[in-house]
Amino acid sequence: MDRSKGWCWAAVIVLCAACGGRTEFLDGELGASSAGTSSRNSGSSGTGNTHSIGSAGSSSFAGTASSFGGGTGFGGTASSFGGDSSGGDGGTPSSTTAPQSFMPPAIGSAPPGGEATNVGLDAAHDNLQPGSAVASPLARQWTATFNDTVRYPLVANQRVYVLVEGSQLTLSALRVDTGKVIWGPAIVGGGSLGLAYDQERLFSVDINGNLSAFDASTGQLLWTTPLVAQYAFSSAPVALGGKVYVNGAGEGGTTFAVDGASGKILWQADTFDGSEGSVATVGSKVYEAEACDQLSVFETASGKLDWFHEGNCTGGGGATPSVYGNWIWEFDWAEGNVILDMGGNEHGAFDADQPLAFDQGMVFYQKAGVLSAVDVASNLQRWTFTRTKTTLDTTALCFGPVAAGQNHRVFVASSEPILFEIDDASGSIISTDMLGPSTLPGALQTGCPAPLAIAENRLFVPFANFLFAY
């Protein structure tokens, strides 16, 4: 692999290998505090439903309502998650118990089609939902309208969890089949870098390292733990198997493992510079990626360093890795993206600047607006997909693709904005849907949607102040 070494500080790598293995086990009190008590039809759809979700404190929780307004939410006052409602640093959490009269719709076991529980759909960040088959051609089932920009949603146990930006960040839970509100919107005090879901709990961390857990069925705050060993946090938590993993930086780097039920820090492992991305976790391993192709692999149970891959320099940064099959894909701005095997040996390089997706032994790369399918085993390119320039704009593709493994489809959006359904074996367009305000008035902005999600046989597209379900 071709690497630039002129600026790198190779002598420091010896220190990196040493610090990557230091793990602290923490017992006793850790500062964890508990809290008490529309649719614009596309083409052939024609059956979508529209719902409008108002600001915090003015939403209705009635399961039959199609418009959520009128001041019946949480007794007319906004609840505050993880800190004060002024957007402070989290501090001592205040929480509000859901009204006694509110009973969420009956939720059974999740239907086939998988769940979207972390950034990149799952804790491996492979953007693949192997059990889902999104209905083809694209047709909207429902549209939820918010007061401001919608972030990447999570989907679990027949609920969709949505963070919405604005003067105050809010969190809501919607029914996956109708888009109707189950609870929220409620204020997330101190902000959030993103959500993770595991075992009927939602997890959020802010830029100061205040990690909070909420009851996924009611939105009630369960606990908040300040991760005081670091002071700079920039990525979403990752949750799996009863644990929550968070990367922090400031004084070097630290990967934290926290018990999802209690908020107790189980272990924390030092890394060299810290990562701006989330960890990936698969099986008994946690993967933390930093600049200069550094990858630390820890045991999930103990935080013990299993192995460490180093490059030829040191520097800040690092992104979220992806794990698929027996390979690890690591993004690196300094020395180039690298593919590693499960022993830390380099398998090759890859060219992408957006999160990856996988299906049928293929990896889908996106770079400078071009989507390509590459065979993982042979590294041979199968097809490419590019939008031609129109009078609207340069029609660059947005973020990364997602894949539905049951009917082998890849979904990606352009900045026109158009949503594409693509056959992942051939690269052929199966269907499209226009997302833009010319067909759906009221959008607060134009351009790219937020990253897409697939779960429970549906595709979820956050665009401006809308969330579309297909």
C-alpha positions in Angstrom: 0.0 0.0 0.0 1.3 3.4 -0.9 1.8 5.6 2.2 3.0 9.1 2.8 5.6 9.1 5.6 7.2 12.5 5.4 5.3 14.1 8.2 4.9 11.1 10.4 6.4 10.6 13.8 7.3 6.9 13.7 9.1 6.9 17.1 5.9 7.5 18.9 4.4 4.2 17.7 6.2 2.3 20.5 4.2 4.3 23.0 1.0 3.7 21.2 1.3 -0.1 21.4 1.9 0.2 25.1 -0.9 2.6 26.0 -3.4 0.7 23.9 -3.3 -2.2 26.3 -3.9 -0.5 29.6 -7.3 -1.2 31.0 -8.9 0.0 34.2 -11.6 -1.9 36.1 -13.8 0.4 38.1 -15.9 -0.5 41.1 -18.1 1.3 43.5 -20.0 4.5 42.9 -19.2 6.1 39.6 -21.4 9.1 39.6 -24.3 7.2 37.9 -27.5 9.0 38.9 -30.9 7.4 38.6 -34.1 9.2 37.9 -37.5 8.5 39.2 -40.2 9.1 39.0 -48.7 13.0 5.5 -47.8 11.5 2.9 -46.9 12.9 -0.5 -47.8 9.8 -2.6 -45.0 8.7 -4.9 -46.1 7.2 -8.2 -48.1 4.2 -7.3 -48.2 4.5 -3.5 -51.5 6.2 -3.0 -52.0 4.8 0.5 -49.6 6.9 2.7 -50.6 8.6 5.9 -49.4 12.0 7.2 -48.7 12.9 10.8 -47.4 16.2 12.2 -45.3 16.1 15.4 -45.2 19.4 17.2 -42.7 20.9 19.6 -41.8 19.5 23.0 -44.6 19.8 25.6 -47.4 20.2 23.0 -47.7 16.7 21.7 -50.6 14.3 22.1 -50.0 10.7 23.0 -53.4 9.5 21.9 -52.9 6.5 19.7 -55.7 7.4 17.3 -54.7 11.0 16.7 -53.3 12.0 13.3 -52.3 15.5 14.4 -50.2 15.9 17.5 -51.0 19.3 19.1 -53.0 20.8 21.9 -50.8 20.8 25.0 -51.5 17.3 26.3 -48.0 16.0 26.4 -46.4 15.3 29.8 -49.0 17.5 31.5 -48.2 20.5 29.3 -44.5 20.9 30.3 -41.5 19.6 28.3 -39.5 16.8 29.9 -35.8 17.2 30.1 -33.4 14.3 29.3 -29.8 14.3 30.6 -29.7 17.8 32.0 -31.3 21.2 31.9 -33.5 22.3 29.0 -31.2 25.2 28.3 -28.7 22.9 26.6 -26.1 22.8 29.3 -23.4 20.1 29.9 -25.8 17.5 31.2 -25.1 18.1 34.9 -27.5 16.4 37.3 -30.3 15.0 35.2 -33.8 16.0 35.6 -36.5 13.7 34.4 -40.3 13.6 34.0 -42.4 10.5 34.6 -44.9 9.8 31.8 -48.5 10.6 32.7 -50.2 7.7 34.5 -53.0 7.9 32.0 -50.7 7.2 29.1 -50.4 3.6 28.0 -48.3 3.0 24.8 -49.9 0.8 22.1 -49.5 -2.9 22.7 -46.1 -4.0 21.4 -45.5 -7.6 20.6 -42.4 -9.4 19.6 -40.6 -7.7 16.7 -41.7 -9.0 13.2 -39.2 -10.4 10.8 -37.0 -7.9 9.0 -34.5 -7.0 11.7 -33.9 -3.9 13.8 -31.8 -0.7 13.3 -30.2 -0.4 16.7 -27.0 1.5 16.0 -25.3 3.9 13.5 -24.8 1.8 10.4 -27.9 -0.3 11.3 -26.0 -2.5 13.8 -23.0 -2.7 16.0 -20.9 -4.0 13.1 -21.8 -0.9 11.0 -22.3 -3.0 7.9 -25.5 -1.1 6.7 -27.0 -4.5 5.8 -30.4 -5.7 7.0 -30.2 -9.4 5.9 -33.7 -10.3 6.9 -35.5 -7.3 5.3 -37.2 -7.1 2.0 -38.4 -3.5 1.3 -41.5 -3.5 -0.9 -40.7 -2.8 -4.6 -41.3 -0.4 -6.3 -40.7 2.3 -3.8 -44.0 3.5 -2.3 -44.5 5.6 0.8 -46.4 4.0 3.7 -46.4 7.1 5.9 -44.8 10.5 6.4 -44.1 12.2 9.8 -43.6 15.9 9.8 -41.5 17.7 12.5 -40.6 21.2 13.4 -37.0 21.0 12.3 -34.3 18.7 10.8 -34.7 15.0 11.5 -31.6 12.9 12.3 -30.8 9.2 11.6 -33.6 7.1 13.1 -33.3 3.8 15.1 -36.0 1.1 14.7 -36.6 -1.6 17.3 -39.6 -3.5 18.8 -42.1 -1.9 16.3 -41.0 1.6 17.3 -39.1 4.3 15.4 -36.9 6.6 17.5 -36.2 10.0 16.1 -33.9 12.9 17.2 -35.0 16.3 15.8 -32.8 19.3 15.8 -33.8 22.9 16.5 -33.4 25.4 19.3 -33.8 22.4 21.6 -33.0 18.8 20.6 -36.0 16.5 21.0 -36.6 12.8 21.0 -39.8 11.0 19.9 -41.0 7.4 19.5 -43.3 6.5 16.7 -45.2 3.4 15.7 -43.4 1.6 12.9 -46.6 0.7 11.0 -48.3 4.1 11.1 -45.9 6.8 12.1 -48.1 7.9 15.0 -46.5 9.1 18.2 -46.1 6.7 21.1 -44.3 9.2 23.3 -42.5 12.6 23.0 -41.3 14.9 21.7 -39.2 15.5 24.8 -36.2 17.7 25.2 -32.8 16.1 25.3 -30.9 18.4 27.6 -27.2 18.9 26.8 -27.6 17.6 23.3 -26.8 14.2 21.8 -24.2 12.8 19.4 -26.6 10.0 18.4 -28.6 7.1 19.8 -28.0 3.4 20.3 -30.6 0.8 21.4 -30.3 -2.5 23.3 -32.6 -4.5 25.5 -35.4 -2.0 25.6 -33.1 0.9 26.5 -32.0 3.9 24.4 -28.6 5.4 25.0 -27.3 8.9 24.2 -24.0 10.7 24.9 -23.3 14.4 24.7 -20.1 16.2 23.8 -19.0 16.3 27.4 -19.3 12.6 27.9 -22.6 12.4 29.9 -24.0 9.0 28.9 -27.7 8.6 29.6 -30.2 5.7 29.3 -33.9 5.9 28.7 -36.7 3.4 28.9 -37.5 2.8 25.2 -41.2 2.2 25.9 -41.9 5.4 27.7 -38.9 7.8 27.2 -38.3 7.9 31.0 -34.7 8.7 32.0 -33.2 5.7 33.8 -29.6 6.9 34.6 -26.8 9.2 33.6 -23.1 8.4 34.0 -20.4 11.1 33.4 -17.4 9.6 31.6 -15.0 11.8 33.5 -11.7 10.2 32.2 -12.0 12.2 29.0 -13.5 15.6 28.1 -14.0 15.5 24.3 -16.7 13.2 22.7 -17.7 13.3 19.1 -19.5 10.0 18.1 -22.6 8.1 18.9 -22.5 5.2 21.5 -22.7 1.6 20.4 -24.9 -0.9 22.3 -25.0 -4.6 22.2 -25.4 -7.5 24.6 -26.1 -5.5 27.7 -23.1 -3.2 27.3 -22.7 0.4 25.9 -19.4 1.4 24.3 -18.3 5.0 24.0 -15.1 6.6 22.6 -13.7 9.6 24.3 -10.6 11.8 23.7 -8.8 14.8 25.2 -5.9 13.3 27.1 -5.0 10.6 24.7 -8.0 8.4 24.1 -10.3 6.0 26.0 -12.8 3.4 25.1 -15.5 2.9 27.8 -17.7 -0.1 28.4 -20.7 0.6 30.5 -23.4 -1.7 31.9 -26.6 -0.9 30.1 -28.9 -1.7 33.0 -27.1 0.2 35.8 -24.8 2.8 34.2 -21.8 1.3 36.0 -18.5 1.6 34.1 -17.3 -2.0 33.6 -13.9 -1.2 32.1 -12.1 1.6 30.3 -9.1 1.0 27.9 -6.6 3.7 27.0 -5.8 4.3 23.3 -3.2 6.7 21.8 -5.0 9.7 20.4 -8.7 8.8 20.6 -11.2 8.4 17.8 -13.7 10.7 16.3 -15.8 7.6 15.3 -17.7 5.0 17.2 -16.4 1.5 18.0 -17.6 -1.6 16.1 -18.3 -4.7 18.1 -19.0 -8.3 16.8 -18.9 -11.4 19.0 -16.4 -11.1 21.8 -14.4 -8.2 20.3 -14.5 -4.4 20.3 -12.8 -2.5 17.4 -11.5 1.0 17.9 -10.0 2.8 14.9 -7.7 5.9 15.0 -5.7 7.8 12.4 -2.6 6.3 10.8 -4.4 2.9 10.4 -4.2 2.3 14.1 -6.8 -0.4 15.2 -7.1 -1.6 18.8 -9.1 -4.8 19.4 -10.4 -5.4 22.9 -12.1 -8.2 24.6 -15.8 -7.3 25.3 -15.8 -9.0 28.7 -12.6 -7.5 30.2 -11.3 -4.7 28.0 -8.0 -6.6 27.6 -6.2 -5.7 24.4 -6.4 -8.7 22.1 -4.3 -7.2 19.2 -3.2 -3.9 17.8 -2.5 -2.8 14.2 -0.3 0.3 13.7 0.7 2.3 10.7 3.7 4.5 10.1 2.7 7.8 11.9 0.5 9.2 14.6 -2.2 11.8 14.6 -5.6 12.7 15.7 -8.8 11.6 14.0 -10.2 8.2 13.4 -13.5 7.0 12.0 -16.0 4.3 12.6 -14.9 0.9 11.2 -17.1 -1.7 9.6 -16.9 -5.5 10.1 -18.2 -8.0 7.6 -17.4 -11.7 7.4 -13.7 -12.1 8.4 -12.6 -8.6 7.5 -12.4 -5.2 9.0 -12.6 -2.0 6.9 -10.9 1.0 8.5 -11.1 4.6 7.1 -8.0 6.7 7.5 -7.3 10.2 6.3 -3.5 10.0 7.0 -2.3 6.8 5.3 -5.2 5.6 3.3 -8.1 3.2 4.0 -7.1 -0.3 4.8 -8.8 -3.8 5.0 -7.6 -6.1 7.8 -8.2 -9.7 8.6 -9.1 -10.9 12.1 -5.5 -11.2 13.1 -4.5 -7.7 12.1 -2.9 -8.5 8.8 -3.5 -6.2 5.9 -5.7 -7.6 3.1 -5.7 -4.6 0.9 -6.9 -1.0 0.5 -10.2 0.5 -0.5 -11.3 3.8 -2.0 -14.4 5.4 -0.3 -15.3 8.5 1.5 -18.7 7.4 2.9 -20.0 4.6 5.1 -20.0 1.2 3.5 -22.8 -1.4 2.9 -22.5 -5.1 2.2 -24.6 -7.9 0.7 -24.0 -11.3 -1.0 -20.2 -11.1 -0.6 -20.1 -7.7 -2.1 -19.1 -4.4 -0.6 -20.6 -1.1 -1.8 -18.2 1.8 -1.9 -19.2 5.5 -2.4 -16.6 8.1 -3.4 -17.1 11.5 -4.9 -20.7 10.7 -5.8 -20.0 7.4 -7.5 -21.4 4.1 -6.0 -19.6 0.9 -6.9 -20.0 -2.8 -6.1 -16.9 -4.8 -5.5 -16.5 -8.5 -4.8 -15.0 -8.9 -1.3 -13.0 -12.1 -2.1 -11.5 -11.1 -5.4 -11.6 -7.3 -5.1 -13.0 -7.1 -8.6 -15.5 -4.3 -9.4 -18.9 -5.5 -10.6 -20.6 -2.3 -11.5 -20.8 1.5 -10.9 -23.7 3.9 -10.5 -23.4 7.6 -11.2 -25.9 10.4 -11.6 -25.5 12.6 -14.6 -25.7 16.4 -14.1 -29.1 18.0 -14.6 -30.3 21.6 -14.5 -31.1 21.1 -10.8 -27.6 20.7 -9.4 -24.6 18.3 -9.6 -26.8 15.5 -8.3 -24.1 14.1 -6.0 -25.0 11.0 -4.1 -25.5 11.5 -0.4 -23.9 9.7 2.5 -23.6 6.0 2.1 -25.9 3.2 0.8 -28.0 0.7 2.8 -28.8 -2.8 1.7 -31.9 -5.1 2.1 -30.6 -8.6 2.1 -33.8 -10.5 1.6 -34.5 -9.1 -1.9 -31.0 -7.9 -2.5 -31.6 -4.2 -3.0 -29.3 -1.2 -2.4 -30.8 2.2 -1.6 -29.1 5.5 -2.0 -30.2 9.1 -2.3 -29.0 12.0 -4.4 -29.0 15.7 -3.7 -31.7 16.4 -6.4 -33.1 14.9 -4.1 -34.1 11.5 -5.5 -34.2 8.1 -3.7 -33.0 5.2 -5.8 -33.8 1.5 -5.4 -31.0 -0.5 -7.1 -30.5 -4.2 -7.9 -27.3 -5.0 -6.0 -26.3 -7.8 -8.4 -26.5 -5.7 -11.6 -26.5 -2.0 -10.5 -29.8 -1.5 -12.5 -32.3 1.1 -11.2 -35.5 -0.7 -10.1 -37.5 2.4 -9.0 -37.1 6.0 -7.7 -38.9 8.5 -5.6 -38.6 12.3 -5.6 -38.1 13.7 -2.1 -37.8 17.4 -2.8 -40.0 20.3 -1.7 -41.3 20.9 -5.3 -43.5 17.8 -4.6 -43.8 18.1 -0.9 -44.1 21.8 0.3 -42.9 22.7 3.8 -39.4 21.3 3.8 -37.0 23.5 5.8 -34.1 22.8 3.6 -33.2 21.1 0.3 -30.3 18.8 -0.6 -29.3 15.5 0.9 -31.3 13.4 3.3 -29.7 12.2 6.5 -28.4 8.6 6.4 -31.0 6.0 5.6 -32.2 3.1 7.8 -33.8 -0.3 7.0 -35.6 -2.4 9.6 -38.8 -4.5 9.9 -39.1 -4.7 6.1 -39.3 -1.0 5.8 -36.9 1.8 4.5 -36.8 5.0 6.6 -35.6 8.2 4.9 -35.0 11.4 7.1 -35.2 14.4 4.8 -35.2 18.0 6.2 -38.1 18.1 8.7 -39.8 14.9 7.4 -39.4 11.2 8.0 -40.6 8.9 5.2 -41.4 5.2 5.6 -41.4 2.9 2.6 
